[in-house]
Structures are given as C-alpha cells and as structure tokens.
Amino acid sequence: MGQSYGTYFQRNENASADQVEHLVIRIRELLETSRRPLPGGECCIYKVPHHLRKLNEEVYTPQVISIGPFHHGNQNLQILEKYKVRYLEDFMSRANTSLENLISIVKGSEKGILQCYAETNELDSDAFLTMILLDATFIIEYFLRDMFPVQWTDEDTTVIKPWITARMQLDFLLIENQLPFFILRDLYQLVLVTDRIMYRPFIEVVFHYFHFLNTQNMPPNPEQFNGILHFVDLIRIFYLPRRERLPEGQTDSRVEKICCATQLAEAGLTFKKSESLCYLDLKYHEGVLEIPPFTIDGTTEILARNLMALEQCHYPTQAYITDYFFLLDFLIDTGKDVALLADKKILVNGMGDDNATFINNLGTNVQYSSMNSEYCRLCRDLAKFQNDSWNRWKAIFKRDYVSTPWKIVATIAAILLLAFTLTQAVCSIISVLPSKRRNL
C-alpha cells in the first residue's frame, strides 16, 4: 500500500547537499522579494487587466516614449532614452540646482512613489530612482519648451520630429505610462524659486500642454486640482460635469438597454445638438434628447479605453466616463445611427463606417453592473417614450404627411377634398329628405 516514514526519510537522505542548498537560496530569494512593499491605499497607476488589454493592446502601449516602470527597458522605446539625460542637464541648469539635491528629493519620496504603482517594482532602488528622475525632468523640460517655443534648440528639432511630438502627446495619456503627479510638482518647485524667469505654476504648464482636451475651459486653479493623481486622472476631470456634487451610482439595479438612435427617431424622438461644453451632459425633455457634440477619430479610442481602464481599477463606483460610453453604445448600433447623429451636427465622424464598430466594442469585457442615477433616469424616460404608441403615431403622421412643403400641400389638399366630398354628400342627403316627406 503506502510507504513507511522510515523508507521516505531514507530515500531523501540521498539527496545532494548542493541541491538542497540551491533550493534554499531560491526560496530565500522569494521570501526577500515578498518583503518589498505591496501597493497600498495610495495606488493609482495600474497595468491594464489582461481581459481588457487583449482586445487592443496598441491603445494601452506607448509608441515612442516610456514613462515609469511598466514599459521601462522596452527596446522599441529607445529613441528618447538618451535624450532624457540631456534634458536632465538642462533642468539642472534651469533650476540652478545640483544633482545631489535632485536625488535627495526623489529619494525622500521613494516610498510614496512606489505605493502609487499597482504592481511590485522589479528594479533595484538606484535604478528605480534614476528612471523616475530622468522621466520627471524630461516631462517638465518638454512641457516648458511646449509653452515657450522660443526655448527649442536645433537639437530638439532634429531629435524630436513632428511625428514623435504628435505621438508623444498620446503616450502621456496612457494609464500604464504615468508618473505620480506629486513628484513632478515637487521637482518643478525648484524652477519656481529661480529669479531669471517668472514661471507659471506647474498646473498651468500642464493645462497649456493638454489644452485641446480641456473642452469646458476649466481654469487651472491650483487648489482645485491639488489632488490630481496623474495626467490620465486630469483628463478624466476635464470630462466630468462642473458640479459640486456628481450623481451617485445605482448599485441596486442594472439599467436596461435602450433602443438605438434610428429606432428612437422612428418612434418620434427628436435629437438636438446641445450647447453644453461637457460631453457627459445628456438631457431629455418632452420628446427631445440633447447631446453635446463629440468627435470620434483615432485618438478617441485611446482616450476612451484608458479612461475606462482607470475607472475600472480606481473609480469602480464613480465610473462616469464608462457610463457615458455605455450610453453611446446603446444609441449607436449601425452606420445609420452614426449618419443620423452626424446629420444633426452632434457627431463629427472621423472614422467612416468603423464608428459603430468602435463604439460597440468599447464595453467588451468591461465588468459593469450599474449606471449613475441621472443616466438611469434618462434611460427610463427614453424607454417610456419608445413604448408610447401615441408618440409613434405622431411620428408616422409627421414623417408621411408633413415632413416637406409638398407633403403639407398634398395633405391639406387631401383634407379639403375629403371635406368637400363630405359636404357634398351631406347636402345631397338633406336635399333628398324634403322630397321624401312630401311624397309621404
């Protein structure tokens, strides 16, 4: 049956001492690794979960520059690595500071920086701090050159080609390609104390660089944006309504899917371009759905997927951007829906027929069970409108009889003809009745 304990131990005594020692070393290495600090409550920079990343890896992966540890060392991202060292030198000159001072600032924040990343860092302390310092000073120097183009050098224009500039702007918006905002702000403080130039606060420099995404024209109030986690978090704030209190999520029930735009239009719903500057500000009132204008192009998918990934990982109960794109998914099913919204000047189509497919795929594999209270109410109102047969009959009448001047004329002529025919019939009946009475 089974072997005795004596046999077991006798067999294991034959194991090589070297093998045992080798195994002990390996397990001790694992134990040492486990003592490294794990992500805590300050975690805000995440690797995109595999079930989301596999749908389109390119929209989560930097193409020209690596920022932070997740893509550090990628052989496809070496164009700017040496140039980061040049920008570190330029930053020290600009801030009139020493390398020792910079290292002491980053070293003092090492624990806080590590806690911001959702996965344990495989780099040793020196390599990690070197990477953070090079990435941070590059971002600051590059943003300042963007704000003051006169500071661009001939070498800048040679190394940082226009196509790199354009793509780098998108690489700075990837959730896996971030630095904690606080370390950028802390290092930038060294620039503010110099007397040579009157520099603006760092938040204004960042707003200037990402101005094209600040569609609500939010002012760069340092106090209001003091809690920014990183650049992706800032872009999320750009999207959110400018209110003191945002609607709460409806965790108790799942919103039912509403009909697409063309079906709602057939039921009599009117789509109107909203004057609101906030993309999320959809409003319904008495058969009219107002939607702020939005553009769908190659950049939209990168922004949408990274913002949704951030909400999945960090804001699961405040997933307002996710709510918005799910609502668009409800409204846009086919190219006809895209054409309808484009005709109403609501949607600017930058992807041709691929728009509907792109919108429909955004929600794939997103773990989602609720929607905020305002959107829930909006969906209920739209479903109620859709199910009201009176609205459908009014829509049919409007479409078939009064949608064009010629149809209006034809309808009026038909009504007049019908009225004339009825009048003639009544008159004929009346004229016959007296003769019948006389005959009686």
C-alpha positions in Angstrom: 0.0 0.0 0.0 1.8 3.2 1.2 5.5 3.6 2.0 6.6 3.8 5.7 8.1 7.1 7.1 11.4 5.3 7.5 11.6 4.5 3.8 10.6 8.1 3.0 13.4 9.7 5.1 15.9 7.1 4.0 15.3 8.0 0.3 15.6 11.7 1.0 18.9 11.3 2.8 20.3 10.5 -0.6 19.5 14.0 -1.9 22.6 16.0 -2.8 23.6 18.7 -0.2 24.3 21.0 -3.1 20.7 20.6 -4.4 19.3 21.3 -1.0 21.4 24.4 -0.6 20.4 25.6 -4.1 16.7 25.2 -3.3 17.2 27.1 0.0 18.8 30.0 -1.8 15.9 30.2 -4.3 13.2 30.1 -1.7 15.1 32.8 0.4 15.1 35.0 -2.7 11.3 34.6 -3.0 11.0 35.4 0.7 13.1 38.5 0.2 11.0 39.6 -2.7 7.8 39.2 -0.7 9.1 41.7 1.8 9.1 44.5 -0.8 6.2 46.9 -0.1 3.0 45.9 -1.8 0.7 48.6 -3.3 -1.4 50.2 -0.6 -4.2 52.7 -0.4 -2.2 55.3 -2.4 -2.1 53.1 -5.5 -3.3 55.0 -8.6 -1.2 53.8 -11.6 -2.2 50.4 -12.9 -1.3 47.8 -15.5 -4.4 47.3 -17.7 -6.0 43.9 -16.8 -5.4 41.2 -19.4 -9.1 40.8 -20.3 -9.1 44.4 -21.4 -5.6 44.7 -22.9 -6.1 41.7 -25.2 -8.9 43.5 -27.1 -6.5 46.1 -28.5 -3.0 46.2 -26.9 -1.8 49.1 -29.0 -4.1 51.6 -27.4 -2.5 50.9 -24.0 1.1 50.6 -25.2 3.4 53.7 -25.6 4.8 54.0 -29.1 7.7 56.5 -28.7 8.4 57.2 -25.0 8.4 55.1 -21.8 7.3 56.8 -18.6 7.5 54.9 -15.3 8.5 51.3 -14.7 5.8 49.3 -16.6 7.4 49.8 -20.1 10.9 50.7 -18.9 13.6 49.0 -20.9 11.3 48.3 -23.9 13.7 48.1 -26.9 11.0 49.7 -29.1 11.1 52.8 -27.0 14.8 53.8 -27.1 14.5 56.9 -29.3 14.3 59.4 -26.5 16.1 57.5 -23.7 19.5 59.2 -24.2 17.8 62.5 -24.8 16.3 62.3 -21.3 19.8 62.6 -19.9 20.3 65.8 -21.9 17.0 67.2 -20.5 18.2 66.3 -17.0 21.2 68.5 -17.6 19.0 71.3 -19.0 16.7 71.1 -16.0 19.6 71.4 -13.5 20.8 74.5 -15.4 17.3 75.9 -15.5 16.6 75.3 -11.8 20.2 76.2 -10.8 20.4 73.1 -8.7 22.7 70.2 -8.2 22.3 66.5 -9.0 22.7 65.7 -5.3 19.7 68.0 -4.5 17.5 66.3 -7.1 18.4 62.8 -5.9 17.7 63.7 -2.3 14.2 64.9 -3.3 13.4 61.8 -5.3 15.0 59.5 -2.6 12.8 61.2 0.0 9.7 60.4 -2.0 10.7 56.8 -3.0 8.2 55.1 -0.7 5.3 57.3 -1.7 6.2 56.8 -5.4 6.4 53.0 -5.1 3.0 52.9 -3.4 1.4 54.6 -6.4 2.1 51.6 -8.7 -0.2 48.7 -8.6 2.5 46.0 -9.2 5.7 45.4 -7.3 8.7 47.0 -8.9 11.4 44.7 -10.1 14.1 47.4 -10.4 16.5 47.9 -7.5 16.3 51.2 -5.6 19.1 53.0 -7.6 17.7 52.0 -11.0 14.2 52.9 -10.0 15.1 56.4 -8.7 17.3 57.1 -11.7 14.4 56.2 -14.0 11.9 58.4 -12.0 14.4 61.4 -12.1 15.1 61.1 -15.8 11.4 60.7 -16.7 10.2 63.5 -14.4 12.8 66.1 -15.6 12.1 65.2 -19.2 8.4 65.9 -18.8 9.0 69.2 -17.1 11.5 70.4 -19.6 9.4 69.2 -22.6 6.3 70.9 -21.3 8.1 74.1 -20.7 9.5 74.1 -24.3 6.0 73.5 -25.5 4.8 76.5 -23.5 7.7 78.6 -24.6 8.7 77.5 -28.2 11.5 80.0 -28.3 13.4 77.7 -25.9 13.5 74.9 -28.5 17.0 74.2 -29.7 18.3 73.0 -33.1 19.0 69.6 -31.4 15.4 69.4 -30.2 14.0 69.9 -33.7 16.5 67.3 -35.0 15.7 64.6 -32.5 12.0 65.2 -31.7 10.5 65.1 -35.1 6.8 66.3 -35.6 5.5 62.7 -35.8 7.3 62.0 -32.4 5.7 65.1 -30.9 2.2 64.1 -32.0 2.5 60.5 -30.8 4.2 61.5 -27.5 1.2 63.6 -26.6 -0.9 60.4 -26.7 1.8 58.3 -24.9 1.4 60.8 -22.0 -2.3 59.8 -21.7 -1.8 56.0 -21.2 -2.6 54.6 -17.8 0.4 52.4 -17.8 2.7 55.3 -18.8 2.4 57.6 -15.8 4.3 59.2 -13.0 2.7 60.4 -9.8 1.7 64.0 -10.2 3.2 65.0 -6.9 6.8 64.2 -7.8 6.5 66.3 -10.9 5.1 69.2 -8.9 7.8 68.8 -6.2 10.7 68.9 -8.7 9.1 71.8 -10.6 9.2 73.9 -7.3 12.9 74.2 -7.9 12.2 76.1 -11.1 9.8 78.5 -9.4 12.4 79.7 -6.9 14.8 80.9 -9.7 14.9 84.6 -10.4 15.7 84.6 -14.0 12.2 84.0 -15.4 8.8 84.4 -13.9 7.5 80.8 -14.3 3.8 79.9 -14.0 2.6 77.2 -11.5 3.1 73.7 -12.8 -0.7 73.1 -13.1 -0.8 76.0 -15.7 2.0 74.4 -17.7 0.2 71.1 -17.7 -3.1 72.8 -18.7 -1.4 74.5 -21.6 0.0 71.2 -22.9 -3.4 69.4 -22.7 -5.5 72.4 -23.7 -7.1 70.6 -26.6 -8.8 68.2 -24.1 -10.0 71.0 -21.8 -13.2 71.4 -23.7 -15.0 73.0 -20.7 -12.3 75.7 -20.4 -11.7 74.9 -16.8 -9.3 77.4 -15.1 -6.1 75.9 -13.7 -6.9 76.6 -10.1 -4.0 75.1 -8.1 -6.2 74.5 -5.0 -9.0 72.8 -7.1 -6.5 70.5 -8.8 -4.3 69.8 -5.8 -5.4 66.2 -5.6 -4.6 65.2 -9.2 -3.1 61.7 -9.3 -1.5 61.8 -12.8 -2.3 63.0 -16.3 -5.0 60.4 -17.1 -6.7 61.5 -13.9 -6.6 65.1 -15.0 -8.2 64.2 -18.4 -11.0 62.4 -16.5 -11.6 65.6 -14.6 -11.8 67.5 -17.9 -14.6 65.2 -18.9 -16.7 65.4 -15.7 -19.5 67.9 -15.2 -18.5 71.1 -13.3 -20.7 70.5 -10.3 -20.1 70.3 -6.6 -21.9 67.0 -6.4 -22.0 64.3 -9.1 -24.8 61.8 -9.4 -24.5 58.6 -7.4 -24.3 55.1 -9.0 -27.4 52.9 -8.9 -25.9 49.8 -7.4 -29.2 48.2 -6.7 -30.3 47.6 -10.2 -28.9 47.3 -13.7 -30.2 49.7 -16.3 -32.0 48.1 -19.3 -30.6 48.8 -22.7 -32.5 51.4 -24.7 -33.2 51.4 -28.4 -30.7 52.8 -30.9 -30.9 56.3 -32.3 -32.7 55.4 -35.5 -35.3 53.4 -33.7 -35.9 56.2 -31.2 -36.2 58.6 -34.1 -38.8 56.4 -35.8 -40.7 56.5 -32.5 -40.8 60.3 -32.7 -37.8 61.3 -30.6 -36.0 64.5 -31.7 -32.2 64.6 -31.5 -30.8 68.1 -30.8 -27.2 69.4 -30.6 -26.6 70.6 -27.0 -24.8 73.9 -26.3 -23.2 72.3 -23.2 -19.4 72.0 -23.3 -19.4 68.9 -21.2 -19.6 65.6 -23.2 -21.4 63.8 -20.4 -24.3 66.4 -20.2 -27.0 64.5 -22.0 -30.5 65.8 -21.3 -34.0 64.6 -22.1 -37.2 66.7 -22.0 -40.6 66.2 -23.6 -39.5 64.1 -26.6 -36.2 65.9 -27.2 -32.8 64.4 -26.4 -30.0 66.9 -26.3 -26.5 65.6 -26.8 -23.3 67.7 -26.7 -21.3 67.4 -29.9 -18.4 65.0 -29.9 -15.8 63.7 -32.3 -14.8 60.1 -33.0 -11.4 59.5 -34.5 -8.2 57.6 -33.9 -7.5 59.5 -30.7 -10.9 58.9 -29.3 -10.3 55.1 -28.7 -7.0 55.7 -26.9 -8.6 58.2 -24.6 -11.8 56.2 -24.1 -10.1 52.9 -23.3 -7.5 54.4 -20.9 -10.1 56.4 -19.1 -12.4 53.4 -18.7 -9.4 51.3 -17.6 -8.6 53.9 -14.9 -12.3 53.8 -13.7 -12.3 50.0 -13.7 -9.3 50.0 -11.5 -9.6 53.1 -9.4 -13.1 54.5 -9.6 -15.4 51.5 -9.8 -18.3 53.2 -8.1 -17.8 56.5 -9.9 -17.4 55.3 -13.4 -18.9 58.4 -15.1 -16.8 58.1 -18.3 -17.8 54.4 -18.6 -21.4 55.3 -18.1 -21.1 57.8 -21.0 -19.6 55.4 -23.5 -22.1 52.7 -22.5 -24.9 55.2 -23.3 -23.3 55.9 -26.6 -23.2 52.2 -27.2 -26.9 52.0 -26.6 -27.6 54.8 -29.1 -25.1 53.7 -31.8 -25.6 50.2 -33.3 -25.0 50.7 -37.0 -23.8 53.2 -39.6 -27.4 54.5 -39.8 -27.2 55.7 -36.3 -23.8 57.4 -37.0 -25.3 59.1 -40.1 -28.4 60.3 -38.1 -26.2 61.9 -35.3 -23.9 63.3 -37.9 -26.8 64.9 -39.8 -27.9 66.6 -36.5 -24.3 68.0 -36.1 -23.9 66.0 -32.9 -21.2 63.6 -34.1 -18.2 64.5 -36.1 -17.2 61.4 -38.0 -13.5 60.9 -38.3 -13.5 57.1 -38.8 -16.0 56.5 -41.6 -18.1 53.3 -41.2 -15.9 52.0 -38.4 -17.5 54.3 -35.9 -20.3 52.0 -35.0 -18.0 49.0 -34.5 -15.6 51.1 -32.4 -18.4 52.2 -30.1 -20.0 48.8 -29.8 -16.6 47.2 -28.9 -15.8 49.7 -26.1 -17.9 47.8 -23.5 -16.5 44.3 -24.3 -15.1 42.6 -21.2 -15.8 45.7 -19.0 -17.1 44.5 -15.7 -20.1 46.7 -15.4 -23.3 46.4 -13.3 -24.6 49.9 -12.6 -25.1 53.3 -14.1 -25.3 56.7 -12.4 -28.7 57.9 -11.3 -29.1 60.7 -13.9 -28.4 58.3 -16.8 -30.7 55.7 -15.2 -33.5 58.2 -15.2 -32.6 59.2 -18.8 -32.8 55.6 -20.0 -36.2 55.1 -18.2 -37.6 58.3 -19.8 -36.4 57.2 -23.3 -37.8 53.7 -22.8 -41.1 55.1 -21.7 -41.2 57.4 -24.8 -40.3 54.5 -27.0 -43.2 52.3 -25.7 -45.8 55.1 -26.0 -47.8 54.2 -29.1 -49.2 57.7 -29.4 -45.7 59.1 -29.9 -45.2 56.5 -32.7 -48.4 57.5 -34.5 -47.5 61.2 -34.3 -44.1 60.4 -35.7 -45.6 58.4 -38.6 -48.0 61.3 -39.3 -45.2 63.8 -39.2 -43.0 61.7 -41.5 -45.6 60.7 -44.0 -47.7 63.8 -44.2 -46.0 67.0 -43.0 -42.2 66.4 -43.3 -41.8 68.5 -46.5 -43.7 71.5 -48.0 -45.0 69.3 -50.9 -46.4 66.8 -48.4 -48.0 69.5 -46.4 -49.7 70.9 -49.6 -50.8 67.4 -50.6 -52.1 66.7 -47.1 -54.1 70.0 -47.0 -55.4 69.3 -50.5 -56.5 65.8 -49.4 -58.2 67.1 -46.3 -60.0 69.8 -48.3 -61.1 67.3 -50.9 -62.3 65.0 -48.2 -64.2 67.9 -46.5 -65.7 68.9 -49.9 -66.8 65.4 -50.6 -68.4 65.0 -47.1 -70.1 68.4 -47.5 -71.4 67.4 -50.9 -72.7 64.1 -49.5 -74.5 65.8 -46.6 -76.0 68.3 -48.9 -77.3 65.6 -51.2 -78.9 63.8 -48.3 -80.5 66.9 -47.0 -81.9 67.8 -50.4 -83.5 64.3 -50.7 -85.2 64.4 -47.3 -87.9 67.1 -48.1 -89.0 65.3 -51.2 -89.5 62.1 -49.3 -91.6 64.0 -46.7 -93.8 65.4 -49.5 -94.4 62.0 -51.0 -95.5 60.7 -47.6 
